[in-house]
Amino acid sequence: MSKTGRLVVLLLVSASLAACATPQPKMVRFTESVPDKSAQDFANWPVDPLKAARLMERAEYEVLSMEAAGSGTTRPEKGEFLFPKTGDRFSVKGKLVPRALDGFNNSPRKELAAWRLQSLFLDPVDFTVPATVLRCVPLERWMERHSDGTPVILGTTCMLAQVAIWMEDVTVPDNLYEEERFLNDVNYAYHLANFNIFAYLINLRDNRTGNVLVSKDDSNRRVFAVDNGVAFGTIWYNWFYPPTYSWRQIRVPALPRNSLDRLRRLRREDLDFLMVVSQLEADSDGILKTVQAGPPINPDEGVRREGTTVQFGLTADEVDDIWERIESLIKRVDAGEIALF
């Protein structure tokens, strides 16, 4: 029997088991349970994602070019950066942190939390969120390329920006989910299912199709969530988009066993790091620099300021909600509602 035939039979058997009085966990297996990752194939990443985050957050850099990258109040820009000490060169997307430091459609703390959360169940080679950091650009350097600039934090002399790596060779898909292909292509199923887990965990409510990109190389179709600010229980979102665009519910018929196993091993306290995903402190020149995260100044707030120290992260309630969604997902798998492969 072909791989396709075996998988279809297993899905049918699993569905029958789930319909019994005592549901059994679904068991769905391709010939290979996950794609071959022995080569650490960072497809579409110009640099290893963890290295990219370190460089963007702390390393000296030269701006080779800078141009507008879309319209809107956030004024996003695309810049090509060179990091002289390592020789790395790649493009980034940057936008200023809002004056209130947070907003319903421009929330750096949620973008940073989304970037950090994926490590709970994914290895860097499988990351679905582009590396995202905060960087404060000295005012005189900012003014070399911009006509105006006012620091958002009193006592500092830099422009605080959210910076994300620009993924290479990606596009907006015509159709993100093809059920028949999901049942036949383990690589396609693996990356789409992991994206679905991620969107479910962060309760992603921005359903615009342009917020999800896929590899142009359709034979190795990675999935990337590039805009994650409307998430983590926000009550503000664009409800004009139809529910079929939404990925905050599990839509695929099966999930990777290794991802679920990692979620099973978590304890609630393993999520506490999400309450401070970035902490910056001003140096003697008034430049905000990333420092080691401390305990949240106020766990009931997502952005906390104390003098020229600022913390970005999720609230305790938002983290509790993630934990509840993890527990709910595991229960559904164990009840036979969702298959594994």
C-alpha positions as CSV (number, residue, x, y, z in Angstrom):
1,M,0.0,0.0,0.0
2,S,1.3,3.5,-0.8
3,K,2.2,6.1,1.9
4,T,-1.0,8.0,0.9
5,G,-3.1,4.9,1.3
6,R,-1.6,4.0,4.7
7,L,-2.3,7.5,6.0
8,V,-5.9,7.6,4.8
9,V,-6.6,4.2,6.4
10,L,-5.1,5.3,9.7
11,L,-7.2,8.5,9.6
12,L,-10.3,6.5,9.0
13,V,-9.5,4.0,11.7
14,S,-8.7,6.9,14.1
15,A,-12.1,8.5,13.3
16,S,-13.8,5.2,14.0
17,L,-12.0,4.9,17.4
18,A,-12.9,8.5,18.3
19,A,-16.6,7.7,17.7
20,C,-16.6,4.8,20.2
21,A,-18.0,5.2,23.7
22,T,-14.4,5.4,25.1
23,P,-12.4,7.6,22.7
24,Q,-8.8,6.5,22.0
25,P,-6.0,8.8,21.0
26,K,-5.6,9.1,17.2
27,M,-2.5,7.5,15.8
28,V,-1.5,8.9,12.4
29,R,1.9,8.3,10.9
30,F,3.5,9.0,7.6
31,T,6.4,6.8,6.5
32,E,8.6,9.4,8.2
33,S,7.2,11.1,11.3
34,V,9.0,14.4,10.6
35,P,11.0,15.8,7.7
36,D,14.7,15.0,7.6
37,K,16.4,17.8,9.5
38,S,19.9,16.4,9.7
39,A,21.3,19.2,7.5
40,Q,19.8,21.9,9.8
41,D,18.1,23.4,6.8
42,F,17.4,27.0,7.7
43,A,15.4,27.6,4.5
44,N,14.4,31.2,4.0
45,W,16.6,32.4,6.8
46,P,19.6,34.5,5.7
47,V,21.2,33.7,9.1
48,D,20.5,31.2,11.9
49,P,17.6,32.8,13.7
50,L,19.2,32.9,17.2
51,K,22.3,34.4,15.7
52,A,20.2,36.9,13.8
53,A,18.5,38.0,17.1
54,R,21.8,38.5,18.9
55,L,23.2,40.6,16.0
56,M,20.2,42.8,15.7
57,E,19.9,43.3,19.4
58,R,23.5,44.0,20.4
59,A,26.1,44.0,17.6
60,E,27.6,47.0,15.8
61,Y,26.2,47.5,12.4
62,E,26.4,49.6,9.2
63,V,23.3,50.6,7.3
64,L,23.9,49.9,3.6
65,S,20.5,51.0,2.4
66,M,17.1,52.1,3.9
67,E,13.7,52.5,2.2
68,A,10.0,52.7,3.1
69,A,8.4,49.3,3.4
70,G,4.7,50.1,3.4
71,S,2.3,52.7,4.5
72,G,0.6,53.3,7.8
73,T,1.1,55.0,11.1
74,T,4.0,52.7,12.1
75,R,6.1,53.9,9.1
76,P,7.9,50.5,8.6
77,E,11.2,50.5,6.8
78,K,13.4,47.9,5.1
79,G,17.1,48.2,5.7
80,E,20.1,46.3,4.6
81,F,22.5,45.9,7.4
82,L,26.2,44.8,7.6
83,F,27.6,43.5,10.8
84,P,31.4,44.1,10.4
85,K,32.7,41.8,13.2
86,T,31.0,38.7,11.8
87,G,30.7,39.7,8.1
88,D,26.9,38.9,8.1
89,R,24.8,40.9,5.9
90,F,21.0,40.7,5.7
91,S,17.8,42.9,5.5
92,V,15.6,43.8,8.4
93,K,12.2,45.4,8.9
94,G,12.1,48.2,11.4
95,K,9.4,50.3,12.9
96,L,9.3,52.7,15.8
97,V,7.8,51.6,19.1
98,P,4.6,53.7,19.6
99,R,4.7,56.6,22.0
100,A,2.6,54.8,24.5
101,L,5.0,51.8,24.1
102,D,2.0,49.5,23.3
103,G,-1.1,49.6,21.1
104,F,-3.9,47.4,19.8
105,N,-2.4,47.3,16.3
106,N,1.2,48.0,17.1
107,S,2.2,46.0,20.1
108,P,6.0,45.3,20.3
109,R,5.6,43.3,23.6
110,K,3.3,40.8,21.9
111,E,5.5,40.6,18.8
112,L,8.5,39.8,21.0
113,A,6.4,37.3,23.1
114,A,5.4,35.5,19.9
115,W,9.0,35.2,18.8
116,R,10.0,33.8,22.2
117,L,7.0,31.6,22.7
118,Q,7.7,29.3,19.7
119,S,10.8,28.0,21.5
120,L,8.5,26.1,23.9
121,F,7.8,23.5,21.3
122,L,10.0,24.2,18.2
123,D,13.7,23.9,17.5
124,P,15.2,27.0,15.8
125,V,15.3,25.1,12.5
126,D,11.5,24.9,12.6
127,F,10.8,28.4,13.8
128,T,7.8,30.0,12.3
129,V,8.2,33.6,13.6
130,P,11.1,35.8,12.2
131,A,13.7,36.9,14.8
132,T,12.4,40.0,16.5
133,V,14.1,42.3,19.0
134,L,14.1,45.9,20.3
135,R,17.0,48.2,19.4
136,C,17.4,51.9,20.5
137,V,19.1,54.0,17.8
138,P,21.2,56.9,19.0
139,L,19.3,60.1,18.1
140,E,22.2,61.6,16.0
141,R,22.4,58.4,14.0
142,W,18.7,58.4,13.5
143,M,18.7,62.0,12.3
144,E,21.2,61.1,9.5
145,R,18.3,59.4,7.6
146,H,15.2,60.9,9.1
147,S,13.8,64.4,9.4
148,D,12.4,64.2,12.9
149,G,12.8,62.2,16.0
150,T,11.7,62.5,19.7
151,P,12.7,59.8,22.2
152,V,9.6,58.1,23.7
153,I,11.2,57.7,27.2
154,L,12.1,60.8,29.2
155,G,15.8,60.9,30.0
156,T,16.9,58.8,26.9
157,T,18.7,60.0,23.7
158,C,17.7,57.3,21.3
159,M,14.8,56.2,19.1
160,L,13.3,52.9,20.2
161,A,12.5,50.5,17.3
162,Q,11.2,47.0,16.8
163,V,13.5,45.2,14.4
164,A,12.8,41.8,12.7
165,I,14.8,39.9,10.2
166,W,13.5,40.0,6.6
167,M,12.8,36.5,5.4
168,E,14.1,35.6,2.0
169,D,12.3,34.0,-1.0
170,V,8.9,34.0,0.6
171,T,5.5,35.0,-0.7
172,V,1.8,35.2,0.2
173,P,0.2,31.9,-0.6
174,D,-2.9,31.6,-2.9
175,N,-4.1,28.8,-0.6
176,L,-2.4,28.2,2.7
177,Y,-4.1,24.9,3.5
178,E,-4.7,22.1,1.0
179,E,-6.2,19.1,2.9
180,E,-5.2,16.6,0.2
181,R,-1.6,17.7,0.2
182,F,-1.6,17.6,4.0
183,L,-2.4,13.9,3.9
184,N,0.3,13.2,1.3
185,D,3.3,15.5,2.0
186,V,4.9,15.1,5.5
187,N,7.1,18.2,5.0
188,Y,4.1,20.3,4.1
189,A,2.0,18.9,7.0
190,Y,4.8,19.2,9.5
191,H,5.4,23.0,9.0
192,L,1.7,23.9,8.5
193,A,0.7,22.0,11.7
194,N,3.4,23.7,13.8
195,F,2.2,27.0,12.5
196,N,-1.3,26.1,13.5
197,I,-0.1,25.1,17.0
198,F,1.7,28.5,17.3
199,A,-1.3,30.5,16.1
200,Y,-3.6,28.6,18.5
201,L,-1.3,29.2,21.5
202,I,-1.0,32.9,21.0
203,N,-4.7,33.2,20.1
204,L,-3.9,35.0,16.9
205,R,-6.8,37.2,15.9
206,D,-5.3,39.1,12.9
207,N,-6.7,37.0,10.0
208,R,-5.3,39.0,7.1
209,T,-3.8,36.6,4.6
210,G,-0.7,38.8,4.1
211,N,0.4,38.1,7.7
212,V,1.4,34.6,6.8
213,L,4.1,33.9,4.2
214,V,5.4,30.7,2.7
215,S,8.5,29.6,0.9
216,K,8.6,30.3,-2.8
217,D,10.2,26.8,-3.1
218,D,7.0,24.8,-3.0
219,S,8.9,21.5,-2.6
220,N,10.1,22.7,0.9
221,R,7.1,24.8,1.9
222,R,7.9,26.5,5.2
223,V,5.3,28.8,6.9
224,F,6.1,32.1,8.6
225,A,3.9,34.3,10.8
226,V,5.1,37.8,10.3
227,D,2.6,40.0,12.1
228,N,1.6,38.8,15.6
229,G,0.6,41.9,17.5
230,V,-3.1,41.2,17.5
231,A,-3.0,38.2,19.8
232,F,-2.9,37.0,23.4
233,G,-6.5,37.7,24.1
234,T,-6.9,41.1,22.7
235,I,-10.5,42.3,22.3
236,W,-9.6,44.5,19.4
237,Y,-9.4,42.9,16.0
238,N,-10.7,43.2,12.5
239,W,-13.8,41.0,12.5
240,F,-14.6,41.7,8.8
241,Y,-12.3,38.8,7.8
242,P,-14.2,35.5,7.5
243,P,-13.6,32.7,10.1
244,T,-12.0,30.5,7.4
245,Y,-9.0,32.8,7.5
246,S,-8.5,32.2,11.2
247,W,-5.8,29.9,12.6
248,R,-6.4,30.5,16.3
249,Q,-8.3,27.2,16.3
250,I,-6.7,23.9,15.3
251,R,-7.8,23.4,11.7
252,V,-5.5,20.7,10.5
253,P,-6.4,17.0,11.1
254,A,-3.2,16.0,12.7
255,L,-0.3,17.5,14.7
256,P,3.4,16.5,15.0
257,R,3.9,14.1,18.0
258,N,7.3,15.7,18.9
259,S,5.7,19.2,19.3
260,L,3.0,17.8,21.5
261,D,5.5,15.8,23.6
262,R,7.4,19.0,24.3
263,L,4.2,20.8,25.4
264,R,3.4,17.8,27.6
265,R,6.7,18.3,29.5
266,L,6.0,21.9,30.4
267,R,5.0,23.2,33.8
268,R,3.1,26.4,34.3
269,E,6.3,28.1,35.7
270,D,8.1,27.3,32.4
271,L,6.0,30.1,30.8
272,D,7.0,32.8,33.3
273,F,9.8,34.1,31.1
274,L,7.1,35.5,28.8
275,M,6.3,38.1,31.3
276,V,9.6,39.9,30.6
277,V,10.7,39.2,27.0
278,S,12.8,42.3,26.8
279,Q,14.3,44.6,29.4
280,L,16.2,47.8,28.5
281,E,18.2,50.2,30.7
282,A,19.7,53.5,29.8
283,D,23.5,53.8,29.9
284,S,25.4,56.9,30.9
285,D,24.8,58.4,27.5
286,G,21.1,57.9,27.7
287,I,21.1,55.0,25.2
288,L,18.7,52.2,26.0
289,K,20.6,48.8,26.0
290,T,19.2,45.3,26.3
291,V,20.1,43.8,29.7
292,Q,19.3,40.5,31.4
293,A,15.6,40.3,32.3
294,G,14.7,40.6,35.9
295,P,11.4,39.8,37.6
296,P,8.4,41.8,36.3
297,I,8.0,45.1,38.0
298,N,4.3,44.7,37.8
299,P,2.9,41.3,36.5
300,D,-0.5,42.9,35.8
301,E,1.0,45.2,33.2
302,G,2.5,44.4,29.8
303,V,4.8,47.4,29.7
304,R,6.5,48.6,32.9
305,R,8.7,51.6,33.5
306,E,10.9,52.5,36.4
307,G,13.0,55.5,35.7
308,T,14.9,54.8,32.5
309,T,14.4,51.0,32.9
310,V,11.6,49.6,30.7
311,Q,10.2,46.0,30.5
312,F,8.1,44.5,27.8
313,G,6.2,41.3,28.2
314,L,2.9,39.5,28.7
315,T,0.7,40.0,31.8
316,A,0.3,37.1,34.3
317,D,-3.3,36.7,33.0
318,E,-2.1,36.4,29.4
319,V,0.4,33.8,30.4
320,D,-2.3,31.9,32.3
321,D,-4.4,31.9,29.2
322,I,-1.5,30.3,27.2
323,W,-1.2,27.6,29.8
324,E,-5.0,26.9,29.7
325,R,-4.8,26.5,25.9
326,I,-1.9,24.1,26.2
327,E,-3.8,22.0,28.7
328,S,-6.9,22.1,26.5
329,L,-5.0,21.0,23.5
330,I,-3.4,18.1,25.3
331,K,-6.8,17.0,26.6
332,R,-8.3,17.1,23.0
333,V,-5.4,14.9,21.7
334,D,-5.8,12.4,24.6
335,A,-9.5,12.3,24.0
336,G,-8.9,11.3,20.3
337,E,-10.3,14.6,18.9
338,I,-7.0,15.4,17.1
339,A,-4.6,12.9,15.5
340,L,-0.8,12.8,15.8
341,F,1.9,11.9,13.3
